[in-house]
Amino acid sequence: MDNGALALVLHAHLPYVRATEQNSLEEDWFFQALIECYLPLLETLESAAADPHQQPQLTMGTSPTLLSLLADQTLHERFPSWIEARLRLLKEAPADRREAAEHLNATSERHLASWRACNGNLIGRLAALQQQGVLDLLTCGATHGYLPLLREHPEAVRAQLRTAVREHHRLIGTRPLGIWLPECAYYEGLEGFMRDAGLRYAVLDGHGLLHAKPRPRYGVYAPICSRQGVAFFGRDSDATLPVWSAKDGYPGDPVYREFHRDLGWDLPPERIAAHGLPSQRPLGLKLHRVSSQSAPLDAKQPYEPQQALDRTTHHAQHFLKGRRRQLDTLQNGMGKPPLLVAPFDAELFGHWWFEGPAFLGELFRQGPIEGVDFTSLRNALSGTPSLQVCDPCPSSWGRGGFHDYWLNDTNAWIVPEWSKAGAAMVERCSRGVGSEADLRLLNQAGRELLLAQSSDWSFILRSGTTTELAKERVQRHLGRFWRLMAAIDRTEELPEGWLEEVEAEDALFPLIQPTDWARINSATAVP
């Protein structure tokens, strides 16, 4: 990559939204992500990999909770009927949206056929792309816990990371070397726990590198290495703004599909209910275009698929030309090949921005024409003989750049609850238990604590969407945690069948190790 390279990094994550009942809001989140994002992205990468004229490379973080959902057999069985019910309702779309409806039907049918062809084994397809050198798969925190807010009990941080690596290895088949830190959040000393878990590199927001000590001589355009031997890459805002910003970037173009208007709101509730679908909530059936960002939803115009597809070709060319100019300018000043790191939430591509996967496919197709090489973070490290040693700066990629989005008036009440439960877990795991039955209880307590620590619930409370669901989830997992701990201490007897029901509902992390929470002292401290 003598002329520099572009590293696209996607973060694929959902909280553990498995629900016992069908047609739940949480189940909708997962199935919509499947049909709109994960299946289209896999098809895009597989198509690019099959073309000898393209050399696609992509880094993707896959959270352990998402992998657990992708591996869940019950969800596998429910998915086809979920999408088929929506396609039946799609036939009732108004006449002026018939072209958009037919396009969405054909697209969904294609993705469903892709799902059936692999028997729902998307994890196997991810692993195959990694074996081909197309993907560099990263892990994340076990449940996307916001690590700076868990540091009061460092054992909780260690458990998030070790559990994540263990689950990634179990499901993907290889141990991850890199991690997408939840919300790209970093605090001083975190890399010691990363190294302890076998993790060697991560992405930070730009100021995590720009405010490092000493200041990196190449800014965000080359990775740095901490004194603990862990490498960090910095986000380049010039390479990300055109893609993620709905206001200033490509997704807000008038011809692209409008995210917020949905057939689930447009049709009368009784017509929706006749198909066995919940009314008055989004169904993932969107038939309008952005039209104008200032236009009210009822003024949005029908979606025109071919016009939108043509626009992705133009926008991909525009993006690549901009990156080539940027790389040339940087190389003249640096005297070495620069690296542009462009991280995004994976769900931007397909879910939030319907045309995103097509745009990504155009990047890979046009990259050789525009002289832009793609690389992965792992390959970028292997091609860099030496790194500047710097101490990264505490940071996140959230609003404000630090931790306040996950610690404010709306969600601060969660932090002392995490702390209290974390202290109890450390105390119990340091003492151990005396029977296999108690170990089973302690294993499930660990799962419940990890699930309660998900940063998604704090984010939802701050953003103000489905806040009651977020509160219920935190309280549910913490409530289960304390009942399990009380059962170990013999201060509460669990009702018959209760443990089995909880294990069936929160059925993840089968290799969980309570020793991950054992107290860290001078003899066992992570260096």
N, C-alpha and C positions, 0 to 999 in steps of 0.2 A: 504494500500500500504506500508506494513512494510519494504519491501525491496527496496523502491524507485519506481519511475514510470517515464514513458516517456509521455510527452504531445506534440502531433503533432498538429501544428497550420497552417492552410492554409488561404491564403488571396485571396478571389475570387473578382476580380474587372475588370471592363472595363469602359472606359470613356463613356459618353452618345453619342453613335455613330449612333443614329437613323438617317436615311437619307430618304428623300422623294422619291428618285429614287431607283429602284431595281438595283441589280448587282453593287452597289457601293463598294468601297474598305472598307469603314467603316462597311457596312453590312457584308462583308466577315469576318471581325474580330469577330463579334458577332457569326455568324453561325458556323465558324470554332471552336470557343471556346465551343459552345454548343455540337457539335458532337464529338469533340476530348477530351473535359475536363469535362464539367459539367454533361452531361448525363452519361459517364463512371464512374465518381466519385459517383454519386447517386446510380447507379447500384451496385457498389462495396460495399458501405456502407449498402445498403438494404440487399444485400446477406449476408454480415457478421453479420448483426443484426438478420437475420433469423436462424443463426446457433447457437444452444444452447451451443456449445463448445467454442464459441468466445465471447469476451466482448469488442467490438470495442467502442472506445471513441475518439472523434476528436473535436477540436475547429476550427471553420471556420468564418472568417470575410467575410461578404457579403456587398459590398458597395451599397449605395442607388442608384447610377446610374445603376449598374448591375441589381439590383432588378427591377428598372423601365423598363429596357429592357426586362427582363424575364416576366414582366406583360403586355407588349405591345401587343395588339391584332393584329395589322397590321403585326408585325414581326412574330407572331404565324402563320398567314396565309401564309406568304412568305416562311417560313423555309422548309416545305416538298418539294416544287418545286425546291428550291435551291439545296438540297441534291440529289434529283432525277436526275436533269440535270447533275450533276457530276458523278453519277453512270452510266449514259448512256455513258458518255465520257470514263469512266473507261474501258468499253468493248473494246476500241480501244488500250489498252495498248499492247506493244510489247510482242511477244510470250515468250521471256525469263523472263518476269515479270508476267506471267499468275498466278502463285501460289500466289504471293503477291497481285495481283489485286483481285483475288477471295476472299482472306482473308479480304481485305479491304472492298469489297462489302458486305460480310456477316456481318462484324462488324458494318458497317454503317446501314445496314438494321435492325440489332438488336436494335441499338440505336434509329432509327427512329420509330420502333415499340414501344419502351419504351416511346418515346415522345407522340405517338398517344394514347397509353393506358391511359395516364393521361391527355389527351387533352392539352398538353403543360404546365400543371400546375406544373412546377418544384418548385415554391415557396411553394406550398402545401406539396410537398415531403420533402423539407428542414424542414418545420415546424413539420411534422410528425416525422422525425428523432430526432428533438429536444425534442419532447414530449416523445419519447422512451428513452431518456437519452443517445443517441448515439452522437448527436451533441450539442455543445454549440455555438450558433450563436452570433457573435459579429457584431457591426456596424462599420462604418468608417466615415471619413468626408463626408459631403453631396455629394460633387463632387470630393473627394480626393484632396482637397486643401492642399498645403504644409503649414501647420499651422505656423511654425516659420517665414515664409516670409509674413504672413498676420497680424502679431502681432502689427504693427504700429497702426492699428485700431482694438483694441481687440473685438469690436462688430462683426467684420467679422469672428473672430474665434468662438465667441459664436454662430453666425448664422450657420456656418458650422456644429457645433456639435448638436445644437438643431434641425435643419432641419433634420439631419441624424437620430436622435432618433425618431422623429415624423414619418418619412417615414418608418423606420424599423417596428415600432409599427403598422402602418397602413397595411403594406403588410404581415408581419410575424404573427402578432396577439399578440405579447408579447413585452414588452419593453426590450431592451438590457441592460445588466449590464456591459458588456465589450466592448472595442473598439480596432480595429486595427488602430492605428494612421497612417495616410497616410505616407508611406515610413518609418514607425516607428520613425518619427521625433518628437523630444521633445525639448521644451525650458522651462526655469525656470518659474514657475507659471501656466503652462498650465493645471495642474491638478485642479486648481480652476474652470476653465470653464468645465472641464470634470465632476466634481462633480455637478456643476450647472445643467448639462444636465442629471444627474442621472447615470453617468458612474462611475464604481468603480474599473476597472482594465484594464491594457493594456500591450502589449509586447514592449520592447525596444531592440535595439541591445546590445550585451554584454557589451560594454564599457559604455553604459548608466547607468548600475549598478556598474560596476567595478570601475568607477571614481566617484561614489556617495559619499556624505559626511554625516556621517562618512562612511568609506569603509565597505560594507556588510561583515559580518563575514563568510558567506557561499558563497560569490561570486555570480555567476549566478545560483547556484543550489538550491536557495530558493527565493521566492518572498520577496520584501521589501514593506514598506508602507511609503508614503510621509506624511508630517505633515498635509496635507489636507485630509488625510484619503483615499487616492487612492493607490491601490496596483500596483506594476510593476514587470513584469517577464523579465528575461534576456535571450537572445538567446545564446545557447551553440554551439560553432563552431564545436566541435568534433562530435556532433550529426547531424549537417547539411551538412558539407562538402561532405561526401560520396554521398549525394543525389542530391545536386544542381549543383555540379561542373561537367561540361561536359569534362573538361581536366583531373581532378584527381579523379572523382567519377564514379558512375555506368552509368550515361547516355551516356558516351563516349565509352562504350564497343562496340567492332566491330560488334557484332551481332544485336545490337539494331537498330531501324529504323532511317535513316538519315533524319534530319529535313529540310535541305536546298534544296535538290533536289526534284523537283515537276514536275508532268506531265504537268502542265501549261507552263513550260519552254521547255519540251522535245518535245511536239507535234507541228507540223506546225500550225501557227496561223489560217489558213483557216479551218482546221479540228476542232479546238476549237470553232471558230466562228459559224460553222455549227450547233452547239448545243446551240447557243444563249448565249455562255459564253465569258467573256472578255479574250483576249489573252495577253501573255507576263506579267502575274503576277501569283503568287501562287494560286492554286485552292484547296489546302488541299489534293491532291492526291499524296501521297509519296510512292514509291515502291522500295526503295533501303535501304541498311543498311549502317551503319557508315563505315564498312570495315576497314579503317585506317583513323585516324584523320588527317593525313598529305596528304591523297590522294585527288587529285582534284575531283570536283563533277562528271566529266564525267568518272571517273575511279571507282566510287562506284559500288558495286556488288548488285545483286537483293536481296531483303529482304526475309528471311526465317522465317516465323512466329513461327513455333514450337520451333525452336532453341532459338529464343528470349524469348518465354514464359518460357522455361526451365531455362534460365539464371536468370529470376526474382526470381525463387525459391531459387537459390543459393545466389543471392545478398541479398535477404531478410534475409536468415539465417546468412549470414556474418554480416549484419547490426545489427541484434538482439544480436548476440554473443558479438559484440563490445560494445553494450549498456549495456549488463549484466555485463561485466567486468568493465565497467566504473562506473556503479552504485555500484558494490561491493567495488571498490577502494574508491569511495567517501564516502560511508557509514562508512567505517573503520576510515576515517579521521574526518568525521563530527559528528559521534555519533548520527545521526538522519537520517531518510529516505531522500535521495536526490531527486530532481526533475530535469529532463532533458527537456528543452523546445526547440523544433525543429520547427521553423517557416519557411514557404516557400510560394512563390506565387503559388496559386492553379493551374495556367495554366502550371506549370512545369509538373504536372501529367496529361499526355495525349496529350497536345498540343506540348510543347517543347520536352518532353520525352514520346513517344507514349506508352511505356510499364509501365509508372508510376502508373496508376490505378491498374494494375495487381500486381505490386510490393507492393502497399499499401494493397491489399487484402491478399497477402502472409504474410505481417507483422501481420495482425490480426489473420490469421490462425496459424502461427507458434509462435506467442507471448506466448501462454500458454505453449508450448513445451519448449521454451527457457527461461521461467521464467521471462518474461518482461511484466509488467502491463502497461496498457494505462490509461491515465486520461485526463480530460479536465481542462482548467484553472479555471473554476468555481468550479469544484469538488476539485481541488488542494487547492483552498482558503478555502473552507468549511472544509477541513481536516487539516488546519493549525491553531492551536489555537492562536498563537501570531506571529507578524511579527516585524522585526527590523525596526525602524523608520529612514529613510535616505532621503536626498534630491538627486533625480536622476541628472545625468549629461546631459547637452544638447548633442544631438546625433541624428543620423539617421542610417539606414542600407545601405545607398548609398555608392558609392566609396569614400574613404577618411573618412567615418564615421560621417561626419557632414553635412553641408548644401551646400557645394560648387557645387555639381552636379546640383542643381536647381538654383544656383546663380553664373553665370560665363559669359564669353564674348558672349556666344551664346544666352542666354536667359534673361540676366539681364534687358533688355529693358521692360520686362513685369511687373516687380515689381512696378515701378512708375505709370504704367497704372492701376494696381490693387489699388494702394494707392489713386490715384485721384478719381477713381470710388467709392472706399470704403468710402472716405470722403463725397462724394456727397450723398451716400446712407444713411450714418449715419445722416447727416444734415436733409435730407428729412424725414426719418423715425422718427426722434426726434420731428419734427414739425407736422407730420401727414398730412393727405389730407382731403378734404372737401366733397367728394362725392364717391359713389360706383364706378362710372366710373373711377375716379382717383385711387381708391384702386386697381381696376383691372389692371391698368397700372403699379402701384407700385409693385404688386405681380409679374408681368412678368419681371419687371426690376430686382427684386431679383433673379429670376431664371437665367436671363442672366448673372448677376454678379457672381453667384455661378458657372455657367458653364465656364465662362472665367477664374476662379481661379483653374481649374483642373490642378494638377501637371503633368498630362500625357503630356500636350503640352510642358511644360518646359523640360521634360525628352526627348521627341522626338527631340526637337531643339538641345539638348546637344548631343544626340546619333547620329544625322545626318541622320535619316531615315524619309522619308515623311515629311520633314521640311515645305514644302509649305502648306501641309494640316494643320499642327499644327498652323502656322502663320494665315492661313485663319480662323481657328476655333476661335482663340483668338480675332482676329479683328472683326469677325462676331458678337460674343456675346457682346463685348464691344460696337460695333457700335449700336446694337439693344438697349443696356442699355441706351446709351446717347439719342437716339431718344425717348425712352419711358420717360426719365426724362424731356426732352424738351417738350414733349406733356403735361406732368403734369404741367409744368411751363407756358404753353400756348405760348411758343416761337416757336413751330413747330406744324403743323397740319399733322396727320398721314394720308396717302392715304387710301382710302376706301378698306377694306378687309385686310390691312397689318397686323393689330393686330391679326386677326383671323388666318392668315397664320403662324405667329410667334408662337402663342399659340398652334397650331396644330403640329408644328415641334418640339418645345421644350416643350413637354407635360409631365412634371414631377412635383413632389412636389405639389400636389393639396392642401395640408394643409399648405403651406408656410405662415409665419407670419412676416410681416415687423417689428413688434415690437422687433423681435430678434436683429435688427440693431439699436434700440433706444440707444441714447448715454449713456454710463456708466459714472456715476459720484459718488461722495462720498456717496450718499444716496442709489444708486442701484448697487454699485460695487460688482462684484463677489468676495467672501471672499477668 
